[in-house]
Amino acid sequence: MKIGTHEVGKNNPTYIIAEMSANHAGDINRAKEIIHAAKEAGADCIKIQTYTPDTLTIDCDNKYFHIENGTWNGENLYQLYQKAYTPWDWQKELSDEAKICGIDFFSTPFDNTAVDFLEQIGIEFYKIASFELVDIPLIEYVASKGKPIIMSTGMATLAEIDEAVSAVRKFGSDNLILLRCASAYPAITDQMNLMTMKNMGDTFDVPYGLSDHSMGSVGAVTAVALGASVIEKHFCIDRSIENPDSSFSMNPKEFKQMVCDIRQAEKSIGIIKYGPSEQEKENLQFRRSIFCIKDIKKGEQLTDENIGIIRPGYGLKPKYYSEVIGQVALQDIKRGTPIQFNLIGK
């Protein structure tokens, strides 16, 4: 399937998304800087989020709206989203900046008004966040636009993923990618269960990948080794610029190294190919073969005493050893000569 300017899926390079999220810290110029830095670091795409505090929750201060642990411990939901959201009047300008920069651009809508807005500014594909995977009406509304969808599945049961996938396919679309995601901030690598990612792709017959909230690139590179077509990572200019997402985001140097590691992993995976690689061919000489290990006179029989299977590999292959034993030398053979059939006979 095609996402933005890229073909995504099996036998194509991993599609790497830099998630800006709240890392602009309320400054549009920093948001533009992030777009350029992501491109420079090797990202194929920059992603933002389209919501306001009022489209996500209500301004309420009772116990249900307070976060009591994790990265955002002590925050009120409404106030957190006020800090984190990307103003809608920036988003067309950021989309245009991405075009200038030569990087794909898309967004995560969190309600129907966000979808309508993104349609107006020409978004070409959509992301469904893990927390919205259970919002079937929203997924159906996004799917009704007929555009590719990347869907994160953090926390979701197999039954919930099936419902969400069915909601997309209800509209005749199969342009869907599923991302494994540990919806913790930051996530713990040893709780990613990346085999689930591959099983999810096989189960629903779609390309798959990883939305990675862990620190470092081990999870992302491992996911690529397991067949991931998409990797998404939070991206910031500098973690010292405080905002709700900075603590678990990659800086440009880290992101660039991750991209480099992913591209190297892709080369390592390669194709199904038996036999020596180009690099290995020059080392064939160091295989074992049959050599004269003691001077042999013309007419003398070849025995375990005067021939052996040793390195290097210029003589007959070891599999001929039993055939060679007992034959006679057709000429004098000096110690250290590779044995060939033209030197011996019966």
C-alpha positions in Angstrom: 0.0 0.0 0.0 1.1 3.6 -0.6 1.5 5.9 2.4 2.3 9.5 1.4 5.1 9.3 -1.1 6.2 5.8 -0.1 5.3 2.2 -0.8 4.9 0.5 2.5 4.8 -3.2 3.3 6.8 -6.4 2.6 9.9 -6.0 0.5 9.9 -2.2 1.0 12.1 -0.1 3.3 10.7 0.4 6.8 8.6 3.6 6.9 9.9 5.7 9.8 7.6 8.2 11.5 8.7 11.0 13.9 5.9 11.8 16.3 6.1 15.5 17.2 3.2 15.4 19.7 3.7 18.0 22.4 7.4 18.6 21.7 6.8 21.9 20.1 6.2 23.2 23.6 3.7 25.8 22.4 6.0 27.4 19.8 5.2 27.1 16.1 8.8 28.0 15.1 10.0 25.1 17.2 7.4 22.9 15.5 8.9 23.8 12.1 12.4 23.2 13.5 11.3 19.7 14.5 10.0 19.0 11.0 13.3 19.9 9.5 15.3 18.1 12.1 13.2 14.9 11.6 13.9 15.0 7.9 17.6 15.5 8.6 17.6 12.6 11.0 16.2 10.3 8.4 12.5 10.2 9.2 10.1 9.5 6.3 7.2 11.2 7.9 6.3 13.7 10.7 3.1 13.2 12.7 1.1 15.6 14.8 -2.1 15.2 16.8 -5.4 17.1 16.1 -7.5 17.7 19.2 -8.3 20.4 21.8 -8.8 19.8 25.5 -12.6 20.1 24.8 -12.6 17.4 22.1 -10.8 14.9 24.4 -12.4 15.5 27.8 -14.3 18.0 30.0 -12.9 20.6 32.3 -13.6 18.8 35.6 -11.5 18.5 38.7 -13.1 15.5 40.5 -11.1 12.4 41.1 -11.9 10.7 37.8 -10.0 13.3 35.9 -6.8 13.2 37.9 -3.7 11.1 36.9 -2.2 9.4 39.9 0.9 7.7 38.6 3.4 7.6 35.8 5.0 10.4 33.8 2.0 12.7 34.2 1.4 12.0 37.9 -0.7 14.7 39.6 -2.0 16.2 36.3 -5.6 17.0 35.6 -6.6 15.6 32.2 -8.0 18.9 30.8 -5.0 20.9 32.0 -2.6 18.3 30.6 -4.2 18.5 27.1 -4.1 22.3 27.3 -0.3 22.0 27.6 0.1 19.3 25.0 -2.2 20.1 22.1 -1.1 21.5 18.7 -3.2 24.6 17.8 -5.3 23.9 14.8 -4.4 27.2 13.1 -0.8 26.0 12.9 -1.5 22.7 11.2 -2.0 23.8 7.6 1.2 25.8 7.9 3.1 22.8 9.3 1.7 20.6 6.5 3.0 23.1 4.0 6.4 23.3 5.8 6.6 19.5 5.6 6.0 19.7 1.8 8.8 22.2 1.5 11.1 20.0 3.5 10.2 16.9 1.5 8.8 14.8 4.3 5.4 13.2 4.6 2.9 14.7 7.1 -0.2 13.3 8.7 -2.1 13.5 12.0 -4.1 11.6 14.6 -7.7 12.9 14.9 -9.5 12.4 18.1 -13.0 13.2 17.1 -15.1 13.8 14.0 -14.5 17.6 14.0 -10.8 16.9 13.8 -11.3 14.6 10.8 -13.4 17.3 9.1 -10.6 19.8 9.7 -7.9 17.5 8.5 -9.9 16.8 5.3 -10.1 20.6 4.7 -6.3 20.9 4.9 -5.7 18.0 2.6 -4.4 15.2 4.9 -3.7 12.1 2.8 -3.8 9.4 5.5 -4.7 9.0 9.2 -3.5 7.6 12.4 -5.8 6.0 15.0 -4.3 6.2 18.5 -4.3 3.3 20.9 -6.6 4.9 23.3 -9.1 5.6 20.5 -9.0 2.0 19.1 -12.3 1.3 21.1 -14.0 4.4 19.6 -15.6 2.5 16.8 -17.8 5.4 15.6 -14.6 7.5 15.2 -12.8 4.7 13.3 -15.8 4.3 11.0 -15.9 8.0 10.3 -12.2 8.1 9.4 -12.6 4.9 7.3 -15.5 6.6 5.4 -12.9 9.0 3.9 -11.3 6.2 2.0 -7.8 7.0 2.9 -5.0 4.8 4.4 -5.1 4.3 8.1 -2.3 3.4 10.5 -3.8 2.1 13.8 -2.0 1.6 17.1 -3.2 -1.3 19.2 -1.8 -0.6 22.7 -3.8 -2.3 25.5 -6.1 -3.9 23.0 -7.4 -7.5 23.2 -7.5 -9.5 20.1 -11.3 -9.1 20.1 -11.0 -5.3 20.3 -8.5 -5.2 17.4 -10.9 -7.4 15.4 -13.7 -4.9 16.0 -11.6 -2.0 14.9 -10.3 -3.7 11.8 -13.9 -4.7 10.9 -14.9 -1.1 11.3 -12.3 -0.1 8.7 -13.2 -3.0 6.3 -16.9 -2.2 6.6 -16.2 0.7 4.2 -14.4 -1.5 1.7 -10.9 -0.3 2.6 -8.0 -2.6 3.2 -5.4 0.2 3.3 -4.6 -0.5 6.9 -1.5 -0.9 8.9 -1.5 -2.2 12.5 1.1 -1.1 15.0 2.0 -3.0 18.2 2.2 -0.4 21.0 3.0 -0.5 24.7 0.8 2.3 25.9 3.1 3.3 28.7 5.3 6.5 28.8 8.1 5.4 28.7 7.4 1.8 27.8 9.6 -1.0 29.2 11.3 -3.0 26.4 10.9 -6.4 28.1 7.1 -5.9 28.1 6.8 -5.2 24.4 6.0 -8.8 23.4 7.0 -8.1 19.8 6.0 -11.6 18.7 2.4 -10.4 19.2 3.1 -7.7 16.5 4.0 -10.4 13.9 1.0 -12.6 14.9 -1.3 -9.5 14.6 -0.1 -8.9 11.1 -0.6 -12.5 10.1 -4.0 -12.7 11.8 -5.4 -9.8 10.0 -3.3 -10.1 6.8 -2.0 -6.5 6.9 1.4 -4.8 7.1 2.4 -4.3 10.7 4.9 -2.3 12.8 5.7 -0.7 16.2 4.7 2.5 17.8 7.6 2.6 20.3 7.5 4.6 23.5 10.6 2.9 25.0 14.0 4.6 25.5 16.6 3.7 22.9 16.3 1.8 19.7 16.5 -1.9 20.7 12.7 -2.4 20.4 12.5 -0.6 17.0 15.4 -2.6 15.4 14.1 -5.9 16.8 10.7 -5.1 15.4 12.2 -4.6 11.9 14.0 -7.9 12.2 10.6 -9.4 12.9 9.1 -7.9 9.7 7.9 -4.5 10.9 7.0 -2.2 8.0 6.5 0.9 10.1 8.3 2.3 13.1 7.0 5.3 15.0 9.0 7.2 17.6 8.4 10.4 19.6 10.9 13.1 18.4 12.1 16.3 20.0 14.8 18.9 19.5 16.1 18.6 23.1 14.6 16.8 26.1 15.6 19.7 28.3 12.7 21.7 26.6 10.1 20.6 29.0 6.7 19.5 27.8 4.4 16.5 28.5 6.3 14.2 26.0 9.9 15.3 26.2 11.0 12.7 28.8 10.4 9.7 26.5 11.2 11.3 23.1 14.3 10.8 21.0 16.6 13.8 20.2 17.9 14.2 16.6 21.2 12.4 17.3 19.5 9.4 18.8 16.8 9.3 16.1 19.5 9.4 13.4 21.3 6.5 15.0 18.1 4.5 15.2 17.4 5.1 11.5 21.0 4.1 10.7 20.5 0.9 12.8 17.2 0.1 11.1 18.7 0.5 7.6 21.6 -1.7 8.6 19.2 -4.3 10.0 17.3 -4.3 6.7 20.5 -5.0 4.8 21.4 -7.8 7.3 18.0 -9.4 6.8 18.5 -9.4 3.0 17.0 -12.1 0.9 16.9 -15.9 0.8 20.2 -16.8 -0.7 22.4 -19.9 -0.3 26.1 -20.2 -1.2 28.9 -17.8 -0.6 28.3 -14.1 -0.6 30.6 -11.8 -2.6 32.4 -11.0 0.6 32.8 -14.7 1.5 34.1 -15.9 -1.9 37.7 -14.9 -1.2 37.6 -17.1 1.9 36.6 -20.3 0.1 40.4 -20.9 -0.1 40.5 -21.5 3.6 38.2 -24.5 3.5 39.7 -28.0 4.0 40.7 -30.1 1.0 42.9 -33.1 0.2 46.6 -32.3 0.2 49.9 -34.3 -0.1 51.4 -34.1 3.4 54.5 -36.3 2.7 56.4 -36.6 -0.6 55.0 -39.3 -2.8 57.0 -41.1 -5.6 55.5 -41.9 -9.0 53.7 -45.3 -8.7 53.4 -45.0 -4.9 50.0 -45.6 -3.3 48.1 -42.8 -1.6 47.6 -43.6 2.1 46.6 -42.0 5.4 50.3 -41.4 5.9 51.0 -39.3 2.8 47.7 -37.4 2.2 45.4 -35.6 4.6 42.4 -33.3 4.8 43.8 -29.9 5.7 43.4 -26.2 5.0 43.6 -24.5 2.5 41.0 -25.5 -0.1 42.9 -25.9 -3.3 42.7 -29.7 -3.5 39.9 -32.1 -4.0 36.9 -31.8 -1.7 37.1 -34.0 1.5 34.1 -36.0 0.2 36.5 -37.7 -2.3 39.0 -38.9 0.4 37.8 -42.5 0.5 37.9 -42.6 -3.4 41.5 -41.3 -3.5 42.9 -43.6 -0.8 44.6 -46.6 -2.5 45.1 -44.9 -5.9 48.7 -44.4 -7.1 50.6 -41.3 -8.1 51.0 -40.8 -11.8 54.0 -38.6 -11.1 56.2 -37.5 -8.2 54.0 -35.4 -5.8 55.8 -33.0 -3.4 54.6 -32.4 0.1 52.2 -29.4 0.2 50.7 -30.1 -3.3 46.9 -30.1 -3.6 45.7 -33.5 -4.8 43.7 -33.4 -8.0 42.4 -36.3 -10.1 45.0 -35.6 -12.9 47.8 -36.5 -10.5 46.5 -40.0 -9.5 45.1 -43.1 -11.0 44.2 -46.8 -10.3 
